[in-house]
């Protein structure tokens, strides 16, 4: 799968900031790297945080979401699940989910900040 396909799959998976194993404090490391805009720093932050979130139980939420996506014949879901099972928190699928969750957290924080100004 291409990086674009992995990102699209991660966006389709039913995992969000309220899912089991999500740690906003952990994701904040990725958010800070995203704000800096340095791709290498983002990748490094995702790598560090992915192992933490795996230990927190995010793997269960992602596994369930992948199974559902496979059952619904979502493009790339079968390949994403296979790679997830083989590589764990190092899989591109899991890492893409971690990055998306960090992006979601950043957006939620922006919305809350703007709402506080009213």
PyMOL commands that place a pseudoatom at each C-alpha (Angstrom):
pseudoatom trace, name=CA, resn=UNK, resi=1, chain=A, elem=C, hetatm=0, pos=[0.000, 0.000, 0.000]
pseudoatom trace, name=CA, resn=UNK, resi=2, chain=A, elem=C, hetatm=0, pos=[1.116, 3.527, -0.673]
pseudoatom trace, name=CA, resn=UNK, resi=3, chain=A, elem=C, hetatm=0, pos=[1.406, 6.085, 2.117]
pseudoatom trace, name=CA, resn=UNK, resi=4, chain=A, elem=C, hetatm=0, pos=[-1.702, 7.780, 0.739]
pseudoatom trace, name=CA, resn=UNK, resi=5, chain=A, elem=C, hetatm=0, pos=[-3.662, 4.500, 0.936]
pseudoatom trace, name=CA, resn=UNK, resi=6, chain=A, elem=C, hetatm=0, pos=[-2.483, 3.842, 4.498]
pseudoatom trace, name=CA, resn=UNK, resi=7, chain=A, elem=C, hetatm=0, pos=[-3.521, 7.364, 5.516]
pseudoatom trace, name=CA, resn=UNK, resi=8, chain=A, elem=C, hetatm=0, pos=[-6.925, 6.879, 3.868]
pseudoatom trace, name=CA, resn=UNK, resi=9, chain=A, elem=C, hetatm=0, pos=[-7.414, 3.574, 5.672]
pseudoatom trace, name=CA, resn=UNK, resi=10, chain=A, elem=C, hetatm=0, pos=[-6.493, 5.141, 9.018]
pseudoatom trace, name=CA, resn=UNK, resi=11, chain=A, elem=C, hetatm=0, pos=[-9.046, 7.883, 8.377]
pseudoatom trace, name=CA, resn=UNK, resi=12, chain=A, elem=C, hetatm=0, pos=[-11.782, 5.295, 7.745]
pseudoatom trace, name=CA, resn=UNK, resi=13, chain=A, elem=C, hetatm=0, pos=[-11.123, 3.235, 10.875]
pseudoatom trace, name=CA, resn=UNK, resi=14, chain=A, elem=C, hetatm=0, pos=[-13.582, 3.731, 13.716]
pseudoatom trace, name=CA, resn=UNK, resi=15, chain=A, elem=C, hetatm=0, pos=[-11.023, 4.863, 16.278]
pseudoatom trace, name=CA, resn=UNK, resi=16, chain=A, elem=C, hetatm=0, pos=[-11.249, 8.267, 17.924]
pseudoatom trace, name=CA, resn=UNK, resi=17, chain=A, elem=C, hetatm=0, pos=[-10.019, 10.249, 20.888]
pseudoatom trace, name=CA, resn=UNK, resi=18, chain=A, elem=C, hetatm=0, pos=[-12.444, 8.445, 23.193]
pseudoatom trace, name=CA, resn=UNK, resi=19, chain=A, elem=C, hetatm=0, pos=[-11.293, 4.980, 22.136]
pseudoatom trace, name=CA, resn=UNK, resi=20, chain=A, elem=C, hetatm=0, pos=[-9.669, 2.614, 24.595]
pseudoatom trace, name=CA, resn=UNK, resi=21, chain=A, elem=C, hetatm=0, pos=[-5.951, 3.189, 24.923]
pseudoatom trace, name=CA, resn=UNK, resi=22, chain=A, elem=C, hetatm=0, pos=[-5.898, 6.808, 23.752]
pseudoatom trace, name=CA, resn=UNK, resi=23, chain=A, elem=C, hetatm=0, pos=[-3.703, 9.012, 25.925]
pseudoatom trace, name=CA, resn=UNK, resi=24, chain=A, elem=C, hetatm=0, pos=[-4.032, 12.714, 25.052]
pseudoatom trace, name=CA, resn=UNK, resi=25, chain=A, elem=C, hetatm=0, pos=[-0.886, 13.542, 27.037]
pseudoatom trace, name=CA, resn=UNK, resi=26, chain=A, elem=C, hetatm=0, pos=[1.072, 11.025, 24.954]
pseudoatom trace, name=CA, resn=UNK, resi=27, chain=A, elem=C, hetatm=0, pos=[-0.429, 12.315, 21.712]
pseudoatom trace, name=CA, resn=UNK, resi=28, chain=A, elem=C, hetatm=0, pos=[0.624, 15.846, 22.637]
pseudoatom trace, name=CA, resn=UNK, resi=29, chain=A, elem=C, hetatm=0, pos=[4.233, 14.911, 21.788]
pseudoatom trace, name=CA, resn=UNK, resi=30, chain=A, elem=C, hetatm=0, pos=[3.100, 14.235, 18.223]
pseudoatom trace, name=CA, resn=UNK, resi=31, chain=A, elem=C, hetatm=0, pos=[0.979, 17.399, 18.192]
pseudoatom trace, name=CA, resn=UNK, resi=32, chain=A, elem=C, hetatm=0, pos=[4.019, 19.511, 19.127]
pseudoatom trace, name=CA, resn=UNK, resi=33, chain=A, elem=C, hetatm=0, pos=[6.069, 17.883, 16.371]
pseudoatom trace, name=CA, resn=UNK, resi=34, chain=A, elem=C, hetatm=0, pos=[3.250, 18.463, 13.856]
pseudoatom trace, name=CA, resn=UNK, resi=35, chain=A, elem=C, hetatm=0, pos=[3.167, 22.136, 14.811]
pseudoatom trace, name=CA, resn=UNK, resi=36, chain=A, elem=C, hetatm=0, pos=[6.913, 22.418, 14.160]
pseudoatom trace, name=CA, resn=UNK, resi=37, chain=A, elem=C, hetatm=0, pos=[6.360, 21.000, 10.683]
pseudoatom trace, name=CA, resn=UNK, resi=38, chain=A, elem=C, hetatm=0, pos=[9.522, 18.872, 10.612]
pseudoatom trace, name=CA, resn=UNK, resi=39, chain=A, elem=C, hetatm=0, pos=[8.627, 15.546, 8.997]
pseudoatom trace, name=CA, resn=UNK, resi=40, chain=A, elem=C, hetatm=0, pos=[11.492, 13.674, 10.646]
pseudoatom trace, name=CA, resn=UNK, resi=41, chain=A, elem=C, hetatm=0, pos=[10.522, 14.921, 14.098]
pseudoatom trace, name=CA, resn=UNK, resi=42, chain=A, elem=C, hetatm=0, pos=[6.903, 13.944, 13.449]
pseudoatom trace, name=CA, resn=UNK, resi=43, chain=A, elem=C, hetatm=0, pos=[7.958, 10.441, 12.413]
pseudoatom trace, name=CA, resn=UNK, resi=44, chain=A, elem=C, hetatm=0, pos=[10.154, 10.112, 15.515]
pseudoatom trace, name=CA, resn=UNK, resi=45, chain=A, elem=C, hetatm=0, pos=[7.365, 11.311, 17.805]
pseudoatom trace, name=CA, resn=UNK, resi=46, chain=A, elem=C, hetatm=0, pos=[4.890, 8.909, 16.203]
pseudoatom trace, name=CA, resn=UNK, resi=47, chain=A, elem=C, hetatm=0, pos=[7.337, 6.035, 16.720]
pseudoatom trace, name=CA, resn=UNK, resi=48, chain=A, elem=C, hetatm=0, pos=[7.814, 6.831, 20.425]
pseudoatom trace, name=CA, resn=UNK, resi=49, chain=A, elem=C, hetatm=0, pos=[4.131, 7.425, 21.104]
pseudoatom trace, name=CA, resn=UNK, resi=50, chain=A, elem=C, hetatm=0, pos=[2.962, 4.372, 19.124]
pseudoatom trace, name=CA, resn=UNK, resi=51, chain=A, elem=C, hetatm=0, pos=[4.689, 2.002, 21.522]
pseudoatom trace, name=CA, resn=UNK, resi=52, chain=A, elem=C, hetatm=0, pos=[3.216, 3.835, 24.528]
pseudoatom trace, name=CA, resn=UNK, resi=53, chain=A, elem=C, hetatm=0, pos=[-0.308, 3.740, 23.120]
pseudoatom trace, name=CA, resn=UNK, resi=54, chain=A, elem=C, hetatm=0, pos=[0.092, 0.074, 22.234]
pseudoatom trace, name=CA, resn=UNK, resi=55, chain=A, elem=C, hetatm=0, pos=[0.933, -0.590, 25.877]
pseudoatom trace, name=CA, resn=UNK, resi=56, chain=A, elem=C, hetatm=0, pos=[-2.102, 1.492, 26.925]
pseudoatom trace, name=CA, resn=UNK, resi=57, chain=A, elem=C, hetatm=0, pos=[-4.388, -0.784, 24.892]
pseudoatom trace, name=CA, resn=UNK, resi=58, chain=A, elem=C, hetatm=0, pos=[-4.970, 1.160, 21.674]
pseudoatom trace, name=CA, resn=UNK, resi=59, chain=A, elem=C, hetatm=0, pos=[-4.031, -1.996, 19.789]
pseudoatom trace, name=CA, resn=UNK, resi=60, chain=A, elem=C, hetatm=0, pos=[-7.361, -3.533, 20.827]
pseudoatom trace, name=CA, resn=UNK, resi=61, chain=A, elem=C, hetatm=0, pos=[-9.390, -0.615, 19.431]
pseudoatom trace, name=CA, resn=UNK, resi=62, chain=A, elem=C, hetatm=0, pos=[-7.410, -0.620, 16.185]
pseudoatom trace, name=CA, resn=UNK, resi=63, chain=A, elem=C, hetatm=0, pos=[-7.682, -4.409, 15.828]
pseudoatom trace, name=CA, resn=UNK, resi=64, chain=A, elem=C, hetatm=0, pos=[-11.466, -4.272, 16.242]
pseudoatom trace, name=CA, resn=UNK, resi=65, chain=A, elem=C, hetatm=0, pos=[-11.725, -1.373, 13.785]
pseudoatom trace, name=CA, resn=UNK, resi=66, chain=A, elem=C, hetatm=0, pos=[-9.590, -3.243, 11.243]
pseudoatom trace, name=CA, resn=UNK, resi=67, chain=A, elem=C, hetatm=0, pos=[-11.720, -6.365, 11.588]
pseudoatom trace, name=CA, resn=UNK, resi=68, chain=A, elem=C, hetatm=0, pos=[-14.842, -4.271, 10.980]
pseudoatom trace, name=CA, resn=UNK, resi=69, chain=A, elem=C, hetatm=0, pos=[-13.208, -2.582, 7.982]
pseudoatom trace, name=CA, resn=UNK, resi=70, chain=A, elem=C, hetatm=0, pos=[-12.238, -5.967, 6.513]
pseudoatom trace, name=CA, resn=UNK, resi=71, chain=A, elem=C, hetatm=0, pos=[-15.831, -7.210, 6.964]
pseudoatom trace, name=CA, resn=UNK, resi=72, chain=A, elem=C, hetatm=0, pos=[-17.074, -4.067, 5.192]
pseudoatom trace, name=CA, resn=UNK, resi=73, chain=A, elem=C, hetatm=0, pos=[-14.521, -4.567, 2.370]
pseudoatom trace, name=CA, resn=UNK, resi=74, chain=A, elem=C, hetatm=0, pos=[-12.859, -1.178, 2.934]
pseudoatom trace, name=CA, resn=UNK, resi=75, chain=A, elem=C, hetatm=0, pos=[-10.027, -0.640, 0.455]
pseudoatom trace, name=CA, resn=UNK, resi=76, chain=A, elem=C, hetatm=0, pos=[-6.719, -1.774, 1.911]
pseudoatom trace, name=CA, resn=UNK, resi=77, chain=A, elem=C, hetatm=0, pos=[-8.229, -3.098, 5.143]
pseudoatom trace, name=CA, resn=UNK, resi=78, chain=A, elem=C, hetatm=0, pos=[-7.137, -6.709, 4.631]
pseudoatom trace, name=CA, resn=UNK, resi=79, chain=A, elem=C, hetatm=0, pos=[-3.576, -5.672, 3.819]
pseudoatom trace, name=CA, resn=UNK, resi=80, chain=A, elem=C, hetatm=0, pos=[-3.573, -3.184, 6.701]
pseudoatom trace, name=CA, resn=UNK, resi=81, chain=A, elem=C, hetatm=0, pos=[-4.755, -5.871, 9.104]
pseudoatom trace, name=CA, resn=UNK, resi=82, chain=A, elem=C, hetatm=0, pos=[-2.107, -8.305, 7.908]
pseudoatom trace, name=CA, resn=UNK, resi=83, chain=A, elem=C, hetatm=0, pos=[0.661, -5.735, 8.376]
pseudoatom trace, name=CA, resn=UNK, resi=84, chain=A, elem=C, hetatm=0, pos=[-0.781, -4.733, 11.773]
pseudoatom trace, name=CA, resn=UNK, resi=85, chain=A, elem=C, hetatm=0, pos=[-0.701, -8.370, 12.928]
pseudoatom trace, name=CA, resn=UNK, resi=86, chain=A, elem=C, hetatm=0, pos=[2.851, -8.840, 11.659]
pseudoatom trace, name=CA, resn=UNK, resi=87, chain=A, elem=C, hetatm=0, pos=[4.447, -5.582, 12.824]
pseudoatom trace, name=CA, resn=UNK, resi=88, chain=A, elem=C, hetatm=0, pos=[2.335, -4.432, 15.781]
pseudoatom trace, name=CA, resn=UNK, resi=89, chain=A, elem=C, hetatm=0, pos=[2.957, -0.854, 16.859]
pseudoatom trace, name=CA, resn=UNK, resi=90, chain=A, elem=C, hetatm=0, pos=[5.581, -0.542, 14.129]
pseudoatom trace, name=CA, resn=UNK, resi=91, chain=A, elem=C, hetatm=0, pos=[3.008, -1.153, 11.395]
pseudoatom trace, name=CA, resn=UNK, resi=92, chain=A, elem=C, hetatm=0, pos=[2.283, 1.699, 9.037]
pseudoatom trace, name=CA, resn=UNK, resi=93, chain=A, elem=C, hetatm=0, pos=[-1.413, 1.274, 9.765]
pseudoatom trace, name=CA, resn=UNK, resi=94, chain=A, elem=C, hetatm=0, pos=[-1.034, 1.695, 13.520]
pseudoatom trace, name=CA, resn=UNK, resi=95, chain=A, elem=C, hetatm=0, pos=[1.368, 4.604, 13.075]
pseudoatom trace, name=CA, resn=UNK, resi=96, chain=A, elem=C, hetatm=0, pos=[-1.076, 6.296, 10.673]
pseudoatom trace, name=CA, resn=UNK, resi=97, chain=A, elem=C, hetatm=0, pos=[-3.838, 5.934, 13.264]
pseudoatom trace, name=CA, resn=UNK, resi=98, chain=A, elem=C, hetatm=0, pos=[-1.589, 7.494, 15.918]
pseudoatom trace, name=CA, resn=UNK, resi=99, chain=A, elem=C, hetatm=0, pos=[-0.804, 10.415, 13.631]
pseudoatom trace, name=CA, resn=UNK, resi=100, chain=A, elem=C, hetatm=0, pos=[-4.486, 10.914, 12.770]
pseudoatom trace, name=CA, resn=UNK, resi=101, chain=A, elem=C, hetatm=0, pos=[-5.423, 10.887, 16.439]
pseudoatom trace, name=CA, resn=UNK, resi=102, chain=A, elem=C, hetatm=0, pos=[-2.768, 13.534, 17.119]
pseudoatom trace, name=CA, resn=UNK, resi=103, chain=A, elem=C, hetatm=0, pos=[-4.163, 15.631, 14.271]
pseudoatom trace, name=CA, resn=UNK, resi=104, chain=A, elem=C, hetatm=0, pos=[-7.664, 15.184, 15.731]
pseudoatom trace, name=CA, resn=UNK, resi=105, chain=A, elem=C, hetatm=0, pos=[-6.395, 16.260, 19.156]
pseudoatom trace, name=CA, resn=UNK, resi=106, chain=A, elem=C, hetatm=0, pos=[-4.750, 19.347, 17.664]
pseudoatom trace, name=CA, resn=UNK, resi=107, chain=A, elem=C, hetatm=0, pos=[-7.980, 20.278, 15.879]
pseudoatom trace, name=CA, resn=UNK, resi=108, chain=A, elem=C, hetatm=0, pos=[-10.081, 19.709, 18.995]
pseudoatom trace, name=CA, resn=UNK, resi=109, chain=A, elem=C, hetatm=0, pos=[-7.685, 21.880, 21.013]
pseudoatom trace, name=CA, resn=UNK, resi=110, chain=A, elem=C, hetatm=0, pos=[-7.929, 24.660, 18.410]
pseudoatom trace, name=CA, resn=UNK, resi=111, chain=A, elem=C, hetatm=0, pos=[-11.737, 24.509, 18.474]
pseudoatom trace, name=CA, resn=UNK, resi=112, chain=A, elem=C, hetatm=0, pos=[-11.799, 24.632, 22.268]
pseudoatom trace, name=CA, resn=UNK, resi=113, chain=A, elem=C, hetatm=0, pos=[-9.412, 27.576, 22.299]
pseudoatom trace, name=CA, resn=UNK, resi=114, chain=A, elem=C, hetatm=0, pos=[-11.473, 29.515, 19.760]
pseudoatom trace, name=CA, resn=UNK, resi=115, chain=A, elem=C, hetatm=0, pos=[-14.670, 28.734, 21.672]
pseudoatom trace, name=CA, resn=UNK, resi=116, chain=A, elem=C, hetatm=0, pos=[-13.073, 30.089, 24.841]
pseudoatom trace, name=CA, resn=UNK, resi=117, chain=A, elem=C, hetatm=0, pos=[-12.571, 33.441, 23.125]
pseudoatom trace, name=CA, resn=UNK, resi=118, chain=A, elem=C, hetatm=0, pos=[-16.317, 33.959, 22.718]
for i in range(1, 118): cmd.bond("trace and resi %d" % i, "trace and resi %d" % (i + 1))
show_as sticks, trace
zoom trace
